[in-house]
Amino acid sequence: MQEKIKKIASWIFITILISFVVGSISAFFLEALNFVTQERENNFYWVILLPLGGLAIGLTYYYLSKGVEGGNNRLITEMDRPKKYLHWKMAPLVLFGTIVTHLFGGSAGREGTAVQMGGAIADQAQILFKWTRFHRKRLLRMGVSAGFGAVFGTPIAGAVFAFEFARDRKYSITTILLAILSSYLAHFICTGLWSVGHTQYSITIIPDFSFINAVWTIFVGVLFGLAALLFSWSKIGFTKLFNFIPFPYLRPFIGGIVIVIVVLLLGSTKYLGLGIPTISDSFLNLQTNYDFVIKLLLTAFTLGAGFKGGEATPLFFIGATLGNILIWFVPLPMSLLAGLGFISVFGAATNTPIACMFMGIELFGIEGATYYTLACASAFIISGRNSVYATQQPLLDKFSFKILLKKDREK
């Protein structure tokens, strides 16, 4: 009995420790992103220097990233079948790379940074508590849920994301509870202790649920799933393209040159960085028809070139702006369409529809839960066995038109 109490107390202490460190670093990360974004918006010369920022990231990872290569893909591999612990330097490297990416104007997100920092920090628990090396799956899920919950202010979605992200098929009640606790505590540390807030979004009108509204919701979900599919294919394509460059550290440098040229041709910095102002405006005012296309291609290109960050917030941008313009022919409120796109495109691209359904509830309110569920589910199904994470694809047990056609040909 005493041994059991001691083990429970140890896990509670580890959870508090992980949550405090991840929540604190997430708070610093969010404040740093706000600072460099404002600095870039006020001084356009940072954008012109993007190739040099890319070179700095390329050289840093080329010489210092041994043992932590792969980012989210490495994290998913370890969460699925733990073999080699995540070196602590994964956290500062991805933090540095993401801040530099955003300072100079790369179109990237922050979820990748959040979960990598969380996973790397949580994996260090085995240094203090040797016996936890037999529980790495649990530690990594605690770290990922803490990072996601703290950075996005959605602790329930953060906990669910940690399991969907790694495509878990077996669940431990203890691991689930500790992941939820880690996510909530990290969120509290970030917002409560360090007073770092999150952007507020609002769906102003939730229409009564009806059969016709359900049909329209499924329809827009299909469109969101296709957008996610296009993003995944684009990212894979650009990554393969840049792999033709034999020197890895030159990939973001060359990519940066191309991005600067594109920005100059567009005459706008609207599509750089996180794009939060445009996301917020998508809930209120009609956007340009091609916003989601430019953001999709620019983000896929940025990440394919080797810049750091994540896909989440650009996918929010893509989904919200696409949903916004669907008001032209879909008889649902603009803010609802933007909100559905916000969560559905990300859920389909990362194969985390349940987490994104909960994200909708946490961000927009429970009143639209039925709409969130239908949109996320239909987007998830239509996106097939595709993912923005290469190592997640083999783990998918999911319907795919490509697999279906292949089986037909074999017959």
C-alpha positions as CSV (number, residue, x, y, z in Angstrom):
1,M,0.0,0.0,0.0
2,Q,2.8,2.4,0.9
3,E,4.6,1.6,-2.3
4,K,1.4,2.4,-4.3
5,I,0.9,5.7,-2.5
6,K,4.6,6.6,-3.1
7,K,4.2,5.8,-6.8
8,I,1.0,8.0,-7.1
9,A,2.8,10.8,-5.3
10,S,5.7,10.5,-7.6
11,W,3.5,10.7,-10.7
12,I,1.7,13.8,-9.3
13,F,5.1,15.5,-8.6
14,I,6.3,14.6,-12.2
15,T,3.1,16.0,-13.7
16,I,3.4,19.3,-11.7
17,L,7.0,19.6,-12.7
18,I,6.4,18.9,-16.4
19,S,3.4,21.2,-16.5
20,F,5.3,24.1,-14.8
21,V,8.3,23.9,-17.1
22,V,6.2,23.4,-20.3
23,G,3.6,26.1,-19.3
24,S,6.4,28.6,-18.4
25,I,8.3,28.0,-21.7
26,S,5.1,28.2,-23.6
27,A,4.3,31.6,-22.0
28,F,7.8,32.8,-23.0
29,F,7.3,31.4,-26.5
30,L,4.0,33.1,-27.0
31,E,5.3,36.5,-25.8
32,A,8.4,36.1,-28.0
33,L,6.1,35.4,-31.0
34,N,4.1,38.5,-30.3
35,F,7.3,40.6,-30.0
36,V,8.9,39.4,-33.2
37,T,5.7,39.6,-35.1
38,Q,5.2,43.2,-34.1
39,E,8.9,44.0,-34.9
40,R,8.5,42.5,-38.4
41,E,5.3,44.4,-39.1
42,N,6.9,47.6,-38.0
43,N,10.1,47.1,-40.0
44,F,9.8,45.5,-43.4
45,Y,13.6,45.1,-43.7
46,W,13.3,41.9,-41.6
47,V,11.3,40.3,-44.5
48,I,14.0,41.3,-47.0
49,L,16.5,39.5,-44.8
50,L,14.5,36.3,-44.7
51,P,17.1,34.3,-46.7
52,L,19.7,35.1,-44.0
53,G,17.3,34.0,-41.3
54,G,16.8,30.8,-43.3
55,L,20.5,30.3,-43.5
56,A,20.9,30.8,-39.8
57,I,18.2,28.1,-39.1
58,G,19.8,25.8,-41.7
59,L,23.3,26.1,-40.3
60,T,22.1,25.7,-36.7
61,Y,20.2,22.5,-37.4
62,Y,22.9,21.2,-39.7
63,Y,25.6,21.4,-37.0
64,L,23.6,21.1,-33.8
65,S,20.6,18.8,-34.5
66,K,22.3,15.4,-34.3
67,G,20.0,13.1,-32.4
68,V,16.9,15.3,-32.7
69,E,16.3,15.3,-36.5
70,G,12.8,14.9,-37.8
71,G,10.9,17.2,-35.5
72,N,7.2,16.1,-35.2
73,N,7.9,12.9,-37.2
74,R,10.6,11.8,-34.8
75,L,8.2,12.6,-31.9
76,I,5.4,10.5,-33.4
77,T,7.9,7.6,-34.0
78,E,9.0,7.7,-30.3
79,M,5.4,8.0,-29.1
80,D,4.4,4.9,-31.1
81,R,7.5,2.8,-30.4
82,P,9.9,4.3,-27.9
83,K,13.5,3.5,-28.6
84,K,15.8,6.5,-28.2
85,Y,15.0,9.3,-25.7
86,L,14.5,12.8,-27.1
87,H,17.5,14.9,-26.3
88,W,16.8,18.1,-24.4
89,K,18.3,20.2,-27.1
90,M,15.2,19.6,-29.3
91,A,13.3,22.2,-27.2
92,P,15.7,25.1,-27.6
93,L,16.5,24.3,-31.2
94,V,12.9,24.3,-32.4
95,L,12.2,27.4,-30.2
96,F,15.0,29.3,-31.8
97,G,14.1,28.1,-35.3
98,T,10.5,29.1,-34.9
99,I,11.2,32.6,-33.5
100,V,13.7,33.3,-36.3
101,T,11.2,32.0,-38.9
102,H,8.5,34.4,-37.6
103,L,10.9,37.4,-37.1
104,F,11.9,37.3,-40.8
105,G,8.4,36.5,-42.1
106,G,8.2,32.8,-42.8
107,S,4.6,31.5,-43.1
108,A,4.5,29.0,-40.3
109,G,2.6,28.1,-37.1
110,R,3.4,27.1,-33.6
111,E,1.8,23.8,-32.7
112,G,4.9,21.8,-34.0
113,T,7.1,23.9,-31.6
114,A,4.7,23.4,-28.7
115,V,4.5,19.7,-28.9
116,Q,8.2,19.2,-29.6
117,M,9.2,21.3,-26.6
118,G,6.6,19.5,-24.5
119,G,7.7,16.0,-25.6
120,A,11.4,16.8,-25.2
121,I,11.0,18.3,-21.8
122,A,8.8,15.5,-20.5
123,D,11.3,12.9,-21.7
124,Q,13.9,14.4,-19.4
125,A,11.9,13.1,-16.4
126,Q,13.8,9.8,-16.7
127,I,17.0,11.6,-15.8
128,L,15.5,12.5,-12.4
129,F,13.4,9.4,-12.0
130,K,15.2,6.4,-13.6
131,W,12.1,4.1,-13.3
132,T,10.1,6.4,-15.6
133,R,12.2,5.1,-18.6
134,F,9.7,2.2,-18.7
135,H,6.8,4.7,-19.0
136,R,8.1,6.9,-21.9
137,K,4.8,6.6,-23.8
138,R,3.0,8.2,-20.9
139,L,5.7,10.9,-20.4
140,L,5.6,11.9,-24.1
141,R,1.8,12.1,-24.1
142,M,1.9,14.3,-20.9
143,G,4.4,16.6,-22.6
144,V,2.6,16.9,-25.9
145,S,-0.8,17.6,-24.2
146,A,0.8,20.2,-21.9
147,G,2.5,22.0,-24.8
148,F,-0.6,22.0,-27.0
149,G,-3.0,23.0,-24.2
150,A,-0.8,25.8,-23.0
151,V,0.0,27.3,-26.4
152,F,-3.6,27.3,-27.7
153,G,-5.5,27.7,-24.5
154,T,-7.5,24.5,-25.1
155,P,-6.5,21.9,-22.4
156,I,-9.2,19.3,-23.3
157,A,-8.2,19.4,-27.0
158,G,-4.6,19.3,-26.0
159,A,-5.0,16.1,-24.0
160,V,-7.1,14.4,-26.9
161,F,-4.5,15.7,-29.5
162,A,-1.7,13.8,-27.7
163,F,-3.5,10.5,-28.3
164,E,-4.8,11.2,-31.8
165,F,-1.5,12.6,-32.9
166,A,0.3,9.3,-32.2
167,R,-2.7,7.3,-33.5
168,D,-3.2,5.3,-30.3
169,R,-5.4,2.3,-30.3
170,K,-4.9,1.2,-26.7
171,Y,-5.5,3.6,-23.9
172,S,-4.4,3.6,-20.2
173,I,-6.8,5.3,-17.9
174,T,-3.9,6.5,-15.8
175,T,-2.1,8.0,-18.9
176,I,-5.3,9.7,-20.0
177,L,-5.9,11.3,-16.6
178,L,-2.2,12.4,-16.3
179,A,-2.4,13.9,-19.8
180,I,-5.5,15.8,-19.0
181,L,-4.0,17.1,-15.7
182,S,-0.8,18.1,-17.5
183,S,-2.7,20.0,-20.1
184,Y,-4.8,21.9,-17.6
185,L,-1.9,22.7,-15.3
186,A,0.3,23.9,-18.2
187,H,-2.6,26.0,-19.4
188,F,-3.0,27.5,-15.9
189,I,0.7,28.2,-15.6
190,C,0.8,30.0,-18.9
191,T,-2.4,32.1,-18.5
192,G,-2.8,32.2,-14.7
193,L,0.7,32.5,-13.3
194,W,2.4,34.3,-16.2
195,S,-0.8,36.2,-17.4
196,V,-0.2,35.3,-21.1
197,G,-3.5,35.4,-22.9
198,H,-4.8,33.9,-26.1
199,T,-6.7,35.4,-29.1
200,Q,-10.4,35.2,-28.6
201,Y,-12.7,34.1,-31.5
202,S,-16.4,34.2,-31.5
203,I,-19.2,32.5,-33.5
204,T,-21.9,35.1,-33.2
205,I,-24.8,33.1,-34.6
206,I,-25.5,29.4,-34.1
207,P,-28.6,28.5,-36.2
208,D,-31.1,25.8,-35.0
209,F,-29.9,22.4,-36.1
210,S,-31.9,20.9,-38.9
211,F,-31.6,18.3,-41.7
212,I,-30.8,20.9,-44.3
213,N,-28.2,22.6,-42.1
214,A,-26.7,19.2,-41.4
215,V,-26.4,18.6,-45.2
216,W,-24.7,21.9,-45.7
217,T,-22.3,21.3,-42.8
218,I,-21.3,17.9,-44.3
219,F,-20.8,19.6,-47.7
220,V,-18.5,22.3,-46.3
221,G,-16.7,19.7,-44.3
222,V,-15.9,17.9,-47.6
223,L,-14.5,21.1,-49.0
224,F,-12.4,21.6,-45.8
225,G,-11.1,18.0,-46.2
226,L,-10.1,18.7,-49.8
227,A,-8.2,21.8,-48.6
228,A,-6.4,19.8,-46.0
229,L,-5.6,17.2,-48.6
230,L,-4.2,19.8,-51.0
231,F,-2.0,21.2,-48.2
232,S,-0.6,17.8,-47.3
233,W,0.2,17.1,-50.9
234,S,1.8,20.6,-51.4
235,K,4.0,20.2,-48.3
236,I,5.2,16.8,-49.5
237,G,5.8,18.1,-53.0
238,F,7.8,21.1,-51.8
239,T,9.8,19.0,-49.4
240,K,10.7,16.6,-52.2
241,L,11.6,19.6,-54.4
242,F,14.0,21.1,-51.8
243,N,15.6,17.7,-51.2
244,F,17.2,18.0,-54.6
245,I,19.4,20.7,-53.1
246,P,22.3,18.7,-51.7
247,F,23.3,21.0,-48.9
248,P,20.4,21.0,-46.3
249,Y,21.5,24.4,-44.8
250,L,21.0,26.1,-48.2
251,R,17.4,24.9,-48.5
252,P,15.8,27.6,-46.3
253,F,18.2,30.2,-47.7
254,I,17.0,29.5,-51.2
255,G,13.4,29.2,-50.1
256,G,13.7,32.5,-48.3
257,I,14.8,34.2,-51.6
258,V,11.7,32.9,-53.3
259,I,9.4,34.0,-50.5
260,V,10.8,37.5,-50.6
261,I,10.2,37.7,-54.3
262,V,6.6,36.5,-53.9
263,V,6.0,39.0,-51.1
264,L,7.3,41.8,-53.3
265,L,5.1,40.7,-56.2
266,L,2.0,40.5,-54.0
267,G,2.8,43.9,-52.4
268,S,1.5,42.6,-49.0
269,T,2.7,41.0,-45.8
270,K,-0.7,39.6,-45.0
271,Y,0.2,36.0,-45.7
272,L,3.4,36.0,-43.5
273,G,3.7,34.6,-40.0
274,L,0.7,33.4,-38.1
275,G,-1.9,35.6,-39.9
276,I,-4.0,36.0,-36.7
277,P,-5.5,39.4,-37.7
278,T,-6.9,37.8,-40.9
279,I,-8.2,34.8,-39.0
280,S,-10.0,37.1,-36.5
281,D,-11.4,39.3,-39.4
282,S,-12.7,36.2,-41.1
283,F,-15.3,35.8,-38.4
284,L,-16.6,39.3,-39.1
285,N,-15.9,40.5,-42.7
286,L,-15.8,39.0,-46.1
287,Q,-12.3,38.1,-47.2
288,T,-10.6,37.9,-50.6
289,N,-11.5,34.8,-52.6
290,Y,-7.8,33.7,-53.0
291,D,-6.6,34.3,-49.5
292,F,-6.7,30.6,-48.5
293,V,-4.9,29.5,-51.7
294,I,-2.0,31.9,-51.2
295,K,-1.6,31.0,-47.5
296,L,-1.8,27.3,-48.3
297,L,1.0,27.4,-50.9
298,L,3.2,29.8,-49.0
299,T,3.0,27.8,-45.8
300,A,3.7,24.5,-47.6
301,F,6.6,26.1,-49.3
302,T,8.0,27.6,-46.1
303,L,7.9,24.4,-44.2
304,G,9.1,22.4,-47.2
305,A,12.1,24.6,-47.4
306,G,13.1,23.8,-43.8
307,F,11.8,26.7,-41.8
308,K,10.5,25.9,-38.4
309,G,7.2,26.2,-36.6
310,G,4.1,24.2,-37.3
311,E,1.1,23.9,-39.4
312,A,-1.8,24.6,-37.0
313,T,-2.3,28.4,-37.2
314,P,-1.7,28.6,-41.0
315,L,-4.3,25.8,-41.3
316,F,-6.6,27.9,-39.1
317,F,-6.1,30.7,-41.5
318,I,-6.7,28.5,-44.5
319,G,-9.9,27.1,-43.0
320,A,-11.3,30.3,-41.7
321,T,-10.8,32.3,-44.9
322,L,-12.1,29.4,-47.0
323,G,-15.2,29.1,-44.8
324,N,-15.6,32.8,-44.9
325,I,-16.0,33.0,-48.7
326,L,-18.4,30.0,-48.7
327,I,-21.0,32.5,-47.5
328,W,-21.5,33.3,-51.2
329,F,-23.5,30.2,-51.7
330,V,-23.9,28.3,-48.4
331,P,-26.8,29.5,-46.3
332,L,-25.0,29.4,-42.9
333,P,-23.7,32.3,-40.9
334,M,-20.3,33.7,-41.8
335,S,-18.8,33.3,-38.4
336,L,-20.0,29.7,-38.2
337,L,-18.5,28.8,-41.6
338,A,-15.2,30.5,-40.5
339,G,-15.2,28.6,-37.2
340,L,-16.0,25.3,-38.9
341,G,-13.1,25.8,-41.4
342,F,-10.8,26.9,-38.6
343,I,-11.1,23.5,-36.8
344,S,-11.9,21.2,-39.7
345,V,-9.0,21.8,-42.0
346,F,-6.5,21.4,-39.1
347,G,-8.3,18.3,-37.9
348,A,-8.2,16.7,-41.4
349,A,-4.6,17.6,-42.1
350,T,-3.3,16.2,-38.8
351,N,-5.9,13.4,-38.5
352,T,-7.1,14.7,-35.1
353,P,-10.8,15.3,-35.6
354,I,-11.9,14.6,-32.1
355,A,-9.3,17.0,-30.6
356,C,-10.5,19.7,-33.1
357,M,-14.1,19.1,-32.2
358,F,-13.2,19.8,-28.5
359,M,-11.2,22.7,-29.7
360,G,-14.3,24.2,-31.3
361,I,-16.2,23.7,-28.0
362,E,-13.4,25.3,-26.0
363,L,-12.9,28.3,-28.3
364,F,-16.4,28.9,-29.6
365,G,-18.8,27.4,-27.1
366,I,-20.7,24.1,-26.7
367,E,-23.8,25.5,-28.5
368,G,-22.4,24.5,-31.9
369,A,-21.0,21.1,-30.9
370,T,-23.2,19.2,-33.4
371,Y,-21.9,21.4,-36.3
372,Y,-18.3,21.0,-35.2
373,T,-18.7,17.2,-35.0
374,L,-20.2,16.9,-38.5
375,A,-17.7,19.2,-40.2
376,C,-14.7,17.7,-38.5
377,A,-15.8,14.1,-39.3
378,S,-16.6,14.7,-42.9
379,A,-13.3,16.6,-43.5
380,F,-11.4,13.8,-41.7
381,I,-13.0,11.1,-43.9
382,I,-12.6,12.9,-47.2
383,S,-8.9,13.7,-46.6
384,G,-8.1,10.0,-46.8
385,R,-4.9,8.4,-45.7
386,N,-2.9,11.6,-45.9
387,S,-1.1,13.6,-43.2
388,V,1.2,16.6,-42.8
389,Y,3.3,14.2,-40.6
390,A,5.1,11.6,-42.7
391,T,5.5,9.1,-39.9
392,Q,1.8,9.3,-39.0
393,Q,0.7,8.0,-42.4
394,P,1.7,4.4,-41.9
395,L,-0.2,4.4,-38.6
396,L,-3.5,5.5,-40.2
397,D,-6.3,2.9,-40.2
398,K,-8.6,4.9,-42.4
399,F,-10.7,4.8,-45.5
400,S,-8.9,6.0,-48.6
401,F,-10.1,6.4,-52.2
402,K,-6.5,5.7,-53.3
403,I,-6.5,2.3,-51.5
404,L,-9.9,1.5,-52.8
405,L,-8.8,2.1,-56.4
406,K,-5.7,0.1,-55.9
407,K,-7.7,-2.9,-54.6
408,D,-10.0,-2.6,-57.6
409,R,-7.0,-2.8,-60.0
410,E,-5.6,-5.8,-58.2
411,K,-8.9,-7.7,-58.7
